[in-house]
Amino acid sequence: MDKTATLLKKLTEANGVSGHEAEVRQVVKTYLEKVGDLSQDNIGSLICEISDTPETPRVMLVGHIDEIGFMVKHITKEGFLRFLPLGGWFDQVLLGQRVVIQTHKGSVVGVIGAKPPHLLNDEERKKVVKKKDMYIDIGATSLKEVEDAGVRTGDPIVPQAGFTILANPKTYLSKAFDDRVGTALMIQALQTLKEAGSPNRVVGVATVMEEVGLRGASTSVEAVNPDVAIVLESDIAGDVPGIEEEQSAIKLGKGPSVLLYDRRMIPNLKLRDLVMLTAAELEIPLQMSLIEGGATDGGAIHLHKTGVPTVVIGVPARHIHSHSSIIHREDYDRALTLLIELVKRLDVETVSGFTA
């Protein structure tokens, strides 16, 4: 694997559900400690500022490091774990999936189960099993065995799914591409801009707790106080059976996307147009994305103080918010090239024009 694939592997295989991001934050630190000045806000978002650059305008590059997962809610006397979701999960993708409970004694593997289909009546078989009716089985037969394993109420639970290069070597399968793919873009952009220079002060942020309400974005933007922000995300690829183009025209391998609308933000139009112009001049195919049922860190960042011109650049991913999603390497590489060139164009005059 080259350095990009290695970076994606390390980031996605690191654990870090919302509110429990220490492990993946440490991975990010190892990549950024020689790039800029590191700091953290008070809830754990990591901030990297390239200080040997002009003080203004301040350009915030954002990727969230938390992944969706679960938390132990209750342990039954028979030794089964009830759980609550951290982030958005569809019930139908959960049954039979392996998970890892992160305990004070180490990792404990389990599987998500429910009442066996053999014991369901005809009416029950037609219904999707709800999370409230599921449990996690770690192979215990009593509450004491669970306690001896180190599992306690409140422990975080992470999907178990490793990074894999698929039959098409340009496609990668892993957990947590939402949003470790955006975090990787932020890291590699900062590494390049550190060497190449830029007409602005670049500040990269690995935010926490995006999946439970954009919390890290809300706090870190106070610390960064940016003049412009670029949010880096996974996007929802619609090129799978059952999705009409009018629902999502985003396709794997057809280039990065720019978000035109989501539930909590409409991008700054002049900044959006600059993304489109830059992509056209670089001959990078750019897909137009609209998400009616979700939001990104931009939802919090663009409302900071009197407002921050903000845009979202995405890397298409199939099957996000499940145990494993798929991205295309060419989409990632093109997104990185576009991001670096875009930042290089954000001088004082350009940025001041976004709000003129």
N, C-alpha and C positions, 0 to 999 in steps of 0.2 A: 504493500500500500504506500502511496505517496503521502506527503505531509498533510494534505487536505483530508484525505480519507482517514488518516490516523487521528487527526484532530476531531473529526466527526465521531469516530469510534470512541475515543476517550470521553468526549462530552456526553454522548448518548448512553453509554454504559455506566457512567457515574449516576448515583442515585440522588434524588433531590425533589421530593414532592413538596407542594406548597407549605411553607413554614418550616421546612426541614432541609434547607438547601446547602448545608455546610460542605458536604462531600463534593458536589459539583462546583461550588464556589472555589474550593481549593484548586481544582483542575484549572479553572479560568485564571486564578492567581498565578499559577506556574507559567502560563503563557504570556501574561501581561506585566509581570514584575520588572522586566527589563525594558518595557515599552514606555511607561509613563509613571506618574505619581499615583499610587493607589490609596484609596480610602474607602470607608463604608458609611452608609447612612445607619440610623439606629435600629432598623429592622433587617439589615443584612444585605442590601443591594450593594454590589461592588462597583466602584467608580475608578476609572483610569483616565487621567488627564495628561495629554502630551504638552508639557509646559514650555518647551523651547520653540514656541510658535507665537504668532501675534495673539494678543489678549482677546481681541474681538474680530469678527463675530464668534460667539460660542456655539459650536455645532455638536449636538448630542446624538450619538448613535446608540440605539437601544435594542437589546435582545433579552428576553426573560429566560431565566435559568430553571425556574420551577417546572415540574412536569405533573400531569394529573396522576392521582393515586388514591389512597384510602387511609383511614385511621381506625385503629381498633376501638370499637364502641362498647363492646360487652363480651365477656367470656362466660359461656354456659358451664353448668356444673359437669356436663359430659365432655367438655374440652373443645368446644367449637367456638369460633370467633365471629361475632357480628361486627359489621363495619359500616362506616359512613364514608361517602365520597369526598375527595378533595379535588374539585374541578368537575367538569361535565362528563358524565359517562352515560352511554346508552346501555340499558339493561341487557339487550340481546348480545352484546359482545363479551360478556363477562364469564359465563359459565364454562367450566373446564380449564380456565386459564390459571397458570402458575403465578404466584406472587411471592415476594420476600418481605417478611416482617422484620424491621430494623429494631432490635432490642438492645438493652444495656449490656446484654451478654453476647451480642453478635447477631448474625443474620439467621433467620428461621424461615425455611421454605414451606409454602402451603399451596393448596389448590382451592379455587372457588367452586363450591358445590351447592346443590339444592335437592329437593325431593326427587328421587329417581323417576324417569319417565315410565318405567314398568308399573309404578304404583299410582300413576295419575289416571283419573277417569277421562272419558272422551272430551268433556267440556274443559277440563284443566289443560289438556294437551294443546288446545287451540290458543291458549293465552301465553303471552310473554311472561316469563318469571321475573318478578320485581326484585330489586336489590334487597328490600326488607325481608324477603323470603330466602335469601342466599346466606351462606356462611363460608368461612374459610376453615379448611380441615388441614391441620399440621401433623396428623397421624396420632394425636393424643386420644386417650380414653377417659381422661378426668381433668378437672380444673387444676389439680395439683401438678399433673404432668405439664400443662401449659405454663404454670407459674415456674416450675423447675427449668423450663426452656428459656425463661427470661421474658416472656411476653407479658406486657402490662397494658391496661387501658390507656389510650392516647398514643400508643406506638404507631409510627408511620408505616405504611404498606406500599411497596413499589412493585410495578409490573416486572416480571422476569422475562426479558427478551433481549438477546444480544445483537450486536451489529453484524450484518451479513451483506456481502457483495453478491448480487443475484446473477442468474444465468446471463442476462445482459449486463456486462461489467460496468456499465454507466449508471446502473440503478442500485440503490442501497436500501436495505430493509433494517429498521431498528425501532426501538421504543424512543419516545421523547424528542423526535425531530421537531415537535412543537414544544419548546422553541429553541432547542439546542442548535438548529440550523441557523437561526438568526444570531445566536450567540457566537457561532463560528464565524459568520460574516463580520460581525463587529470586531472580533479578535484579529482576523486576517487583514481587515481594512486598516486597523490601527497599526499593525506591524508594517504594512506597506507605506502608510502616510508618515510614520516616524522616520523612515529612510528618505522618502521622496519629498517630504515637506508639503505644506498646504497654506493657503492665505487666511487661515482662521485658527481658532483654538478648538481642537478636536477632543471631545470627552466621550469615552465609551462607557456604557453602563450595562451591567448584567443585573437585571432587576429580579426581585423575588416576588412571590405571591401574586403573579398576574392572573393565574387561573381561578383565584378566589376573590377577584374584585380589583385588579390593577393596583394593588396596594404599594408594591415597591416603586412603581412609576410615580405615584402620588407623593412619596417621600423623597425619592432621589432627585426629582426635578427641582425641589426646593434647594437641594445642595448644589446642583449644577447651574441653575438659573440660565437656561440656554436662550439664544436668539433664534435658533431654528433646530428642528429635531427630525431625525429619520429613524423610524421604527422598522426593525427587521424581523420578519415573521415567516412562519410556514403559511401557505395559502391552501385552500380547499380545492383539490383537483376534481373536476367533474367528469373525467373521461372514464367512468366505470359504468357497468350496466345499471339501468334504472334511473339515471339522471339525464334530464333533458338539457339542451344547450341553454335554454332560457333560464334554467336554474343555476347553472354554472358552465361557462365555456372554457374554463381553465383546464389545460392539458399538460400532462407530464412531457418534458422534453421540448416544449415549445417556447421556452424562455421564462424569465422572471415576470412577476406581475406588479402592477401598481394599483393600490386600492382606491377606488373612486368613492366608495361609501361603505360604512359599517354602522352598526346600531348606535354607536356613541361618537362617531366623528365623520365629518366631511373634510377632506384634506384642504390645505391652503391651495387655491387654484393656480397661483403663479408658480409655486413650488412643484405642484403636480405637473404643470406644463413643462417645467425645466427638466423633470425626470423624463418625460416623453421626448423632448427635443434631444437630450443627451443620448438616450437610447437610439434614436434615429440616426444621429451623427456617428455613433459607434457601430451602426448596423446590427444592433442587438434586438432581436424580436421581443416585444413587450406585450404582455397580455393584460387586458383590462378586467379588474375584479370588483364585484359588488357583493357584500356579505350582509344579508338582512338579519341573520340570527346570531351574530357574534360581535366581539369588539377586541381591540388591541390596547396596548399601553398608551397609544396615541390618544385614547379617549380621556385619560387623565392629564397627559402632558400638554395637549394643545389648549387646555383651560388654565394653565399656570399663570398667575397674576393677571395681566391684561391680555394674555393670549400668546401662544408660540406657534409660528408657522410650522406645520407638521405634515409629514407624508409617510405612507407605509409601502415598503418594497417587500414582496413576498417570493418565496420559493415554493412552487406547487408541491403538494404532498397528498398521496392517496391514504385513506384510512386513518386520518388523525383522530385523536381521542379514542384510541383503541390500544391494545398491547403493542402493535407493530404498524408502522407506516412506511411508505416508499417515496423516495425522492430520486430525481435524475441529476447526475453530476453536471451535465451541461447547463441546466437551469441554475445550479449553484454558482458555477464559474462565471456565467454571464451576469448574474446578480452582483457578484463581487466586483467585476470589472466596471459595471454601471455605477455601483456605490462609490468606488474610489474616484472615478472621474467626476461624479456629481459633487462630492465633497471638495474637490479641487476647484470647482467653479463657484463655490460659496464665499466670495469675497464681500467686503463691507458694502459695496454698492449694490451687488446682487441681492444680498439678504435684506437690506433696507427697502428694496423695491417690492418685497413680498407683501408689505403692509401699506404701501403707498396708494 
